[in-house]
Amino acid sequence: TSMIVIPKRKTRVNPVATQRWVATGLTLVFLFGMTIIEVNRRGWLPANLSEHLPNKHFDAILWAFTLLLLAEVISLIFALAKSVATAVGKQLEIMSLILVRQSFKELTKFSEPIEWNDTVRDQVLYLLSDAFGALAIFAILVLYTRLQRHQPISSDASDRSSFVASKKLVSLSLLGSLVIIGAHVVWSWQAGVISGTLFNAFSHDYFEIFYTLLIFADVLIVLISMRYSIAYPIVFRYFGFAVSTVLIRLALTAPRFIDAGLGITAAIFAVALTWTYNYAAIAPRESAGG
């Protein structure tokens, strides 16, 4: 009698289920933050714990936003393994969310209930700058997404598979670095090197260090891509995407108003680069046709 071998089914991550888990987690963190802050405001917590917690409800929004950004960063790493162009779009999405988070952060400097006075004038200007900067990046991202023409780096199937495997290796290294950076931030916070809440510690140092590593990862992918193609448009495109990452990294530590401007500049540069690359890919075929 012959044995019937039933092939094992590959388990795949359900993106819808993952999205629901993330949304549920963010909701619980937000509700927990609102509750613990209210308890702290009423003086029901021990003094040694109370001094490490905020007393304004808007901080609960920042807690949820920080976790959302961490989830987006992980999504960016997985996107990098599939497409560098998609990863750049994800970087710009994260930059826009960081600006939105900063606009909410300005609300923590207001009194509760919110009252207008001359001391909050700068906070309002910062809030408007971040909000409109995020909106501008979002609008430019719509155009960037529509311009995407995902073309293989090589016509050889084995070369394409090898390039994808190399990008996955870079992404896994980046993911490992992400865990190490997170552990370092937590240790620094516990040791008192970083003041404030743990969420503030992540928002200040975590994304800056990550984007610095991302610059080197982008350059590494460019150099790896040259094993499979040294065509000038492809090489320039990949290096150009690295420039967008550099602009976003500068925006994270730039002064107010300038940070939003740098984020918008990075988005415009990515759109101009994509449009030029698409034109360069079409132009030779048109000229060859007479």
Salt bridges, closest charged atoms under 4 A:
GLU38 OE2 - ARG42 NE 2.73
GLU38 OE1 - HIS57 NE2 2.77
GLU51 OE2 - HIS52 NE2 3.64
GLU72 OE1 - LYS90 NZ 3.30
GLU93 OE1 - LYS90 NZ 3.28
GLU106 OE1 - LYS109 NZ 3.58
GLU106 OE2 - ARG256 NH1 2.71
GLU112 OE1 - ARG41 NH1 3.52
GLU112 OE1 - HIS57 ND1 2.86
ASP118 OD1 - ARG121 NH2 3.14
ASP130 OD2 - ARG256 NH2 2.29
ASP259 OD2 - ARG256 NE 3.85
